[in-house]
Amino acid sequence: MTAGTSDTPCGRGGTAGARNRDAARGVPFARRLGLGSVLLTCDHDNTGSCTVIEATGGVLEDQRGEKRGYWIRTRL
């Protein structure tokens, strides 16, 4: 299963807090699905996405080409 967000013209200009809340909502959803962790990816030069993922608890696993992969644990 994959889930994603995009920065569409109508979505630009939102606050970082709103983006953090949106990203954080996915963690309980993944937990309800029985997933122990989820992998989020973003472009290496997308500092906004990197910041949001890290603020949500994402731990950088690696960078492959232009993509960075972060794991977020859904269970404490």
QUIZI-V905222 format. One record per residue. N is the residue number from 0. PHI is phi in whole degrees, 0 to 359 (999 if undefined). D_FIRST is the distance of its C-alpha to the first C-alpha in Angstrom with 2 decimals. Layout:
N PHI D_FIRST
N PHI D_FIRST
This chain:
0 999 0.00
1 234 3.75
2 221 6.84
3 206 10.28
4 232 13.93
5 218 16.81
6 258 20.51
7 276 22.02
8 306 25.81
9 285 25.90
10 266 23.70
11 292 25.79
12 90 28.34
13 292 26.40
14 280 27.35
15 298 25.64
16 299 25.77
17 294 23.76
18 294 21.05
19 298 21.10
20 297 20.86
21 298 17.87
22 295 16.01
23 293 17.36
24 296 16.16
25 289 12.52
26 294 13.79
27 298 15.25
28 297 12.32
29 297 10.18
30 299 13.45
31 297 13.80
32 281 10.61
33 90 12.42
34 275 10.70
35 280 13.75
36 203 12.59
37 228 10.08
38 256 10.68
39 249 11.77
40 234 13.55
41 205 16.45
42 294 19.51
43 300 22.20
44 262 24.74
45 267 22.87
46 297 24.77
47 298 23.68
48 294 19.97
49 301 21.07
50 296 23.35
51 296 20.92
52 297 18.33
53 295 21.31
54 292 22.79
55 272 19.71
56 106 20.17
57 293 18.27
58 245 19.96
59 298 20.20
60 269 19.26
61 192 20.42
62 236 20.91
63 239 20.28
64 64 22.25
65 260 21.68
66 251 18.36
67 252 18.39
68 245 15.73
69 238 16.00
70 262 14.93
71 236 15.24
72 284 16.20
73 261 15.28
74 243 18.23
75 280 21.81
